[in-house]
């Protein structure tokens, strides 16, 4: 408990997560008389000893490349001809565009920063309140890591040993459900405020919007389809995604070779932070295993939570709280080895657990004080964090409803993985 409090204190004072974990781990080994720097270094390096970990920087690079290839305008135009005529017009376009873009970037922040500027400008130009525009932009960005491909699912798959292809399939229907519940809330708010709508698009409008967006739409189908059918592994899928995005960007002349160094540096910084945390958790995981913490926690939770339903409720509360203060990937890396044994003991599928964990943590992305998507939307909208946080409030309800459905209706989550023989 002392070490947990120390770790929480380091987080509060702003020390980087990876450094905090390493410091607490070394401190523990020092006070228990087991400090051997060689062994500690070996455990840290072992944390990165996995070919599958290469999927993380490759998917991040693919998302960054996609974000620079000019496809955001095409996606927004395509979404507008599909749902622009529904009351709430561009609010629905905002959500649908995020669902489409989710199948390319796998990142909520990329969605908020990439599509966000286009969505907010278009909505405010058409008479929507800037706060409403920013609120739905932040809320819809949470769909990004749920609809495949997803960096968060890659991290969970590596931490749990679960098939990444199965996780990708399991996230598809929940991601669609999130989008539908958000669109219902958009409809309600838009009817109340009498927001404008577009006229129903003609077949010619559909054709003109669909053809330019088709190459971008093929990306998630090829990536997820390749993994599910066994054509390539998740790591190889990340490489394929990078090459596809690069060729697409150069072909439509939206991506310049001079932009590549900046994109590569940004990817290295982002993936480097994640991989360093994963490396350090190799040491933390070793300590937890020696102390039998996961088994003890699993036993304690099975006693405190008499049923699977109570266990899942406790899990949601804990993850929602953690998501308010930490980014999603570090939470997945640290908590999966602890939570998974308890979940298995309670009869929860590890695939279902992964979807529940990721969706919980996505809500955290739009929750102060960390809420990285709030900061991304603040940058592109010019609004303060507090105004955006207030504007997001109505959209917590549909997201929490989707979370409850996904938590307690496991068949809904497991339908596609079972259909393709993963469970």
C-alpha positions in Angstrom: 0.0 0.0 0.0 2.9 2.4 0.8 4.3 1.9 -2.7 0.9 2.5 -4.3 0.5 5.8 -2.4 4.1 6.8 -3.4 3.3 6.0 -7.0 0.1 8.0 -6.8 2.0 10.9 -5.2 4.5 10.9 -8.1 1.7 11.0 -10.6 0.1 13.9 -8.8 3.3 16.0 -8.8 3.6 15.4 -12.5 6.5 12.9 -12.8 6.3 10.9 -16.1 4.5 7.6 -15.7 7.4 5.5 -16.9 9.9 7.2 -14.6 7.5 6.9 -11.6 7.0 3.2 -12.2 10.8 2.6 -12.5 11.5 4.6 -9.4 8.9 2.8 -7.3 10.1 -0.6 -8.6 13.8 0.1 -7.8 12.8 1.5 -4.4 10.9 -1.7 -3.6 13.8 -3.9 -4.5 16.2 -1.7 -2.5 14.1 -1.9 0.7 13.4 -5.6 0.4 17.1 -6.3 0.0 16.7 -7.7 -3.6 18.3 -4.8 -5.4 20.4 -6.1 -8.2 20.8 -3.6 -11.0 21.7 -6.3 -13.5 18.5 -8.2 -12.8 16.5 -5.0 -12.8 17.9 -4.1 -16.2 17.2 -7.6 -17.5 13.6 -7.4 -16.4 13.1 -4.0 -18.1 14.7 -5.2 -21.3 12.6 -8.4 -21.2 9.5 -6.1 -21.2 10.3 -5.2 -24.8 11.4 -8.6 -25.9 8.5 -9.2 -28.2 8.1 -9.0 -32.0 4.5 -8.1 -31.6 5.4 -4.8 -29.9 6.5 -3.5 -33.2 2.8 -3.2 -34.1 2.5 -0.2 -31.7 4.9 2.2 -33.5 3.7 1.0 -36.9 0.0 1.6 -36.2 0.9 5.0 -34.7 2.9 5.9 -37.9 0.0 4.6 -40.1 -2.4 6.9 -38.2 -0.1 9.9 -38.4 0.3 9.3 -42.2 -3.4 8.9 -42.7 -4.0 12.2 -40.8 -1.7 14.0 -43.3 -3.0 12.5 -46.5 -6.0 14.9 -46.9 -8.6 12.2 -46.4 -10.3 14.1 -43.6 -12.2 16.4 -46.0 -13.2 13.4 -48.1 -14.5 11.5 -45.1 -16.5 14.6 -43.9 -18.0 15.1 -47.3 -19.0 11.4 -47.5 -20.6 11.5 -44.0 -22.5 14.6 -44.9 -24.3 13.0 -47.9 -25.2 10.0 -45.8 -26.7 11.6 -42.7 -26.7 15.4 -43.3 -30.5 15.4 -43.9 -31.3 14.0 -40.4 -32.3 16.6 -37.8 -29.0 17.6 -36.3 -27.4 17.6 -39.7 -23.7 18.2 -39.1 -23.9 16.8 -35.6 -24.6 13.4 -37.1 -22.0 14.0 -39.8 -19.5 14.6 -37.0 -20.2 11.3 -35.4 -20.3 9.3 -38.6 -17.1 10.9 -39.8 -15.4 9.9 -36.5 -16.7 6.3 -37.0 -15.2 6.2 -40.5 -11.9 7.8 -39.5 -11.7 5.4 -36.5 -11.1 2.6 -39.0 -7.9 4.3 -40.2 -6.2 6.1 -37.3 -7.1 3.9 -34.3 -6.5 7.0 -32.1 -8.9 9.3 -30.3 -6.5 12.2 -30.2 -5.8 11.8 -34.0 -9.6 12.0 -34.6 -10.0 15.0 -32.3 -7.1 16.9 -33.8 -7.5 15.8 -37.4 -11.2 15.8 -38.1 -11.9 18.2 -35.2 -10.8 21.4 -37.0 -12.9 20.6 -40.1 -15.9 19.5 -38.1 -16.0 22.5 -35.7 -15.5 25.1 -38.5 -18.2 23.6 -40.7 -20.7 23.3 -37.8 -20.1 26.9 -36.5 -20.3 28.3 -40.1 -23.7 26.6 -40.4 -25.1 28.1 -37.3 -24.3 25.5 -34.6 -23.1 26.8 -31.2 -19.3 26.5 -30.9 -19.7 24.8 -27.5 -22.0 22.1 -28.9 -19.7 21.6 -31.9 -16.7 21.1 -29.6 -18.6 18.9 -27.2 -19.8 16.4 -29.9 -16.3 16.5 -31.5 -14.7 15.5 -28.2 -17.3 12.8 -27.5 -17.3 11.2 -30.9 -13.5 11.0 -30.9 -13.7 8.3 -28.2 -15.0 5.9 -30.8 -11.5 5.9 -32.5 -9.8 3.3 -30.3 -12.9 1.0 -30.2 -13.6 0.5 -33.9 -10.7 -1.4 -35.4 -7.8 -1.1 -36.0 -7.1 0.2 -32.5 -3.8 0.9 -30.8 -5.4 0.3 -27.4 -6.5 -3.1 -28.4 -3.0 -3.9 -29.6 -1.6 -2.9 -26.2 -4.2 -5.0 -24.4 -3.6 -7.9 -26.7 0.1 -7.8 -25.9 -0.5 -7.4 -22.2 -3.1 -10.3 -22.0 -1.9 -12.7 -24.7 -5.3 -12.4 -26.4 -5.6 -12.5 -30.2 -5.5 -8.9 -31.6 -7.6 -10.0 -34.5 -10.3 -11.2 -32.1 -10.2 -7.9 -30.2 -10.5 -6.0 -33.4 -13.6 -7.9 -34.3 -15.0 -7.6 -30.8 -14.7 -3.8 -30.9 -16.6 -3.2 -34.2 -20.2 -3.6 -32.9 -19.6 -1.7 -29.6 -18.0 1.1 -31.7 -21.1 1.3 -33.8 -23.3 1.3 -30.7 -21.4 4.2 -29.3 -22.0 6.1 -32.5 -25.7 5.4 -32.6 -26.3 6.4 -29.0 -24.4 9.7 -29.6 -26.5 10.4 -32.6 -29.7 9.9 -30.6 -28.4 12.6 -28.2 -27.5 14.8 -31.1 -31.0 14.4 -32.5 -32.6 15.4 -29.2 -30.4 18.5 -28.6 -30.7 19.6 -32.3 -34.5 19.3 -32.2 -34.6 21.4 -29.1 -32.3 24.1 -30.5 -33.6 23.9 -34.0 -30.2 23.4 -35.6 -30.1 23.4 -39.5 -30.0 20.4 -41.7 -29.0 19.6 -45.3 -31.4 18.5 -48.0 -31.4 14.8 -48.8 -28.5 13.9 -51.1 -29.1 12.5 -54.6 -27.6 9.4 -56.0 -25.2 11.6 -57.9 -24.1 13.3 -54.7 -23.5 9.9 -53.1 -21.4 8.8 -56.1 -19.3 12.0 -56.2 -18.6 11.7 -52.4 -18.0 8.0 -52.3 -15.4 7.5 -55.2 -12.8 10.0 -53.8 -13.2 8.4 -50.3 -13.0 4.8 -51.5 -9.2 4.3 -51.2 -9.3 5.6 -47.6 -12.3 3.4 -46.8 -10.4 0.3 -48.0 -7.7 0.7 -45.4 -9.5 -0.7 -42.4 -11.0 -3.5 -44.5 -7.6 -4.6 -45.8 -5.9 -4.3 -42.4 -8.6 -6.0 -40.3 -9.4 -8.5 -43.0 -5.8 -9.4 -43.4 -5.4 -10.1 -39.7 -8.6 -12.1 -39.4 -7.9 -14.3 -42.4 -4.3 -14.9 -41.4 -2.7 -13.2 -44.3 -0.5 -11.2 -42.0 0.1 -10.7 -38.2 -0.8 -7.6 -36.3 2.7 -6.3 -36.7 2.7 -7.0 -40.4 -0.7 -5.3 -40.6 0.9 -2.2 -39.1 3.6 -2.2 -41.7 1.0 -2.7 -44.5 -1.0 0.2 -43.0 2.0 2.5 -43.2 2.8 1.6 -46.8 -0.8 1.9 -47.8 -1.1 5.4 -46.2 2.2 6.5 -47.7 1.3 5.4 -51.2 -2.1 6.9 -50.9 -0.8 10.2 -49.6 1.9 10.5 -52.4 -0.6 9.4 -55.1 -3.2 12.1 -54.3 -0.3 14.6 -53.8 -1.6 15.5 -50.3 1.5 14.1 -48.6 4.9 15.7 -49.3 8.2 13.9 -48.8 9.4 16.9 -46.9 6.7 16.2 -44.3 8.0 12.7 -43.5 10.7 13.7 -41.0 8.2 15.6 -38.9 5.8 12.7 -39.0 8.5 10.2 -38.1 9.7 12.3 -35.2 6.2 12.7 -33.9 5.7 9.0 -34.1 9.0 8.2 -32.4 8.1 10.5 -29.5 4.6 9.1 -29.0 5.5 5.4 -29.4 8.7 5.9 -27.4 6.8 7.0 -24.4 4.4 4.0 -24.7 7.2 1.5 -25.2 9.2 2.8 -22.3 6.2 2.3 -20.0 5.8 -1.2 -21.4 9.5 -1.9 -20.7 9.3 -0.7 -17.1 6.2 -2.8 -16.5 8.4 -5.8 -17.2 10.1 -5.0 -13.9 6.8 -4.2 -12.1 5.2 -7.4 -13.4 8.1 -9.4 -12.1 7.7 -7.8 -8.6 3.9 -8.4 -8.6 4.4 -12.0 -9.6 7.0 -12.6 -6.8 4.6 -11.1 -4.3 1.6 -13.1 -5.8 -0.4 -9.8 -6.0 -2.6 -10.8 -9.0 -3.6 -14.1 -7.3 -4.3 -12.4 -4.0 -6.3 -9.7 -5.7 -8.3 -12.3 -7.7 -9.1 -14.1 -4.5 -10.1 -10.9 -2.7 -12.4 -9.8 -5.5 -14.0 -13.2 -5.8 -15.0 -12.8 -2.1 -16.0 -9.2 -2.2 -17.9 -9.5 -5.5 -20.3 -12.5 -5.1 -21.4 -12.4 -8.7 -20.0 -11.6 -12.1 -22.3 -8.7 -12.4 -21.0 -7.1 -9.2 -17.4 -7.7 -10.3 -18.0 -6.0 -13.6 -19.7 -3.0 -11.8 -16.7 -2.7 -9.5 -14.3 -2.9 -12.5 -16.2 -0.2 -14.3 -16.0 2.2 -11.3 -12.3 1.6 -10.9 -11.4 2.0 -14.6 -13.6 5.2 -14.9 -11.7 6.7 -12.0 -8.3 5.7 -13.3 -9.3 7.1 -16.8 -9.9 10.5 -15.2 -6.2 10.8 -14.1 -4.2 8.7 -16.5 -3.9 8.0 -20.3 -5.5 4.8 -21.5 -2.4 2.8 -22.6 -0.5 3.0 -19.3 -3.6 1.9 -17.4 -4.0 -1.1 -19.8 -0.4 -2.0 -19.4 -0.4 -1.8 -15.6 -3.8 -3.1 -14.8 -4.3 -6.0 -17.2 -1.9 -8.4 -15.4 -3.7 -7.7 -12.2 -7.3 -7.6 -13.4 -7.2 -10.5 -15.8 -6.7 -13.4 -13.3 -9.7 -12.1 -11.3 -11.8 -11.8 -14.4 -11.0 -15.3 -15.5 -11.9 -16.6 -12.0 -15.3 -14.8 -12.4 -15.9 -16.4 -15.8 -15.4 -13.2 -17.8 -13.9 -13.7 -21.3 -10.6 -12.0 -21.8 -11.9 -10.6 -25.1 -14.9 -9.2 -23.5 -12.8 -7.8 -20.7 -10.5 -6.0 -23.2 -13.5 -4.2 -24.8 -14.9 -3.2 -21.4 -11.5 -1.8 -20.3 -10.9 0.2 -23.5 -14.4 1.7 -23.5 -14.1 2.8 -19.9 -10.8 4.4 -20.5 -12.1 6.2 -23.6 -14.6 8.0 -21.4 -11.6 9.1 -19.4 -10.2 10.8 -22.4 -13.0 13.4 -22.2 -13.0 13.7 -18.4 -10.9 16.3 -16.5 -8.3 16.7 -15.2 -6.3 14.7 -17.7 -8.8 14.3 -20.6 -6.3 14.5 -23.5 -9.1 14.8 -26.1 -10.4 17.9 -24.3 -7.0 19.5 -24.8 -6.9 18.5 -28.4 -10.4 19.9 -29.1 -9.4 23.1 -27.1 -6.5 23.6 -29.5 -8.6 23.4 -32.6 -11.7 25.2 -31.3 -10.1 28.0 -29.3 -12.4 27.3 -26.3 -11.2 26.7 -22.7 -11.0 23.3 -21.2 -13.8 24.1 -18.8 -16.2 25.2 -21.5 -15.6 22.0 -23.5 -15.9 19.8 -20.4 -19.3 21.4 -19.8 -20.3 21.0 -23.4 -19.4 17.3 -23.3 -21.6 16.6 -20.2 -24.8 15.6 -22.2 -22.8 13.1 -24.2 -21.7 11.2 -21.1 -25.1 9.7 -20.8 -25.2 7.9 -24.2 -21.6 6.7 -23.7 -22.4 5.3 -20.3 -25.5 3.6 -21.7 -23.3 2.0 -24.4 -20.8 1.0 -21.7 -23.5 -0.7 -19.6 -24.8 -2.6 -22.7 -21.3 -3.8 -23.6 -20.5 -4.7 -20.0 -23.6 -6.8 -19.3 -24.4 -8.2 -22.8 -21.3 -10.2 -23.5 -23.0 -12.0 -26.4 -23.2 -8.6 -28.2 -19.4 -8.2 -27.9 -18.5 -11.8 -28.6 -20.8 -12.3 -31.7 -18.2 -11.4 -34.4 -15.2 -13.1 -32.7 -17.3 -16.3 -32.4 -18.5 -16.0 -35.9 -14.9 -16.0 -37.1 -13.9 -18.8 -34.8 -11.9 -16.8 -32.2 -14.0 -17.9 -29.2 
